[in-house]
Amino acid sequence: MPDNRPAQVIPNVYVESVDKTRSFFIDKLGFEHMMGMVGKDGQLDFCMVVRDGGMVMIARPQEGKATAPSAEIYIEVADADAYHEQVSQQGVKVVDALTTQWWGDRNFSVQDPHGYKLWFFKTVKQWGPDSVPPPGVKLV
């Protein structure tokens, strides 16, 4: 039987302070530092953080690249409820409350120090013919 899971996509977010963002992911969200590169000024230019098999790359922008948040990041975790409790205990403000979506994901969101919205999810029910979208939503 073929594996229908999508291939992993790894976001690379541009921020003004890689150190500050890395600390938020590690100290508040429980990610682990995988690797980093220090620039000529002694500050982190780039790093990768991982959790539950997912990765986020964090970088200082190269000249001409924007730093304003332009994306939301959807990260799978082993247990959305336990992870929600963990980040809440770290004092992280939850932006979107923990809930089970009609398509089967249990998720919640937080915002990183640079304004990126980070969604954490666990699929608790496979999407199928009995999945009913909210009124006004048409599936195509």
Stockholm file with secondary structure:
# STOCKHOLM 1.0

chainA/1-140         MPDNRPAQVIPNVYVESVDKTRSFFIDKLGFEHMMGMVGKDGQLDFCMVVRDGGMVMIARPQEGKATAPSAEIYIEVADADAYHEQVSQQGVKVVDALTTQWWGDRNFSVQDPHGYKLWFFKTVKQWGPDSVPPPGVKLV
#=GR chainA/1-140 SS CCCCSCCCCCCEEECSCHHHHHHIIIIITCCEEEEEEECTTSSEEEEEEEETTEEEEEECCCTTCCCSCCCEEEEECSCHHHHHHHHHHTTCCEEEEEEECTTSEEEEEEECTTSCEEEEEEECSCCCTTCCCCTTCCCC
#=GC SS_cons         CCCCSCCCCCCEEECSCHHHHHHIIIIITCCEEEEEEECTTSSEEEEEEEETTEEEEEECCCTTCCCSCCCEEEEECSCHHHHHHHHHHTTCCEEEEEEECTTSEEEEEEECTTSCEEEEEEECSCCCTTCCCCTTCCCC
//
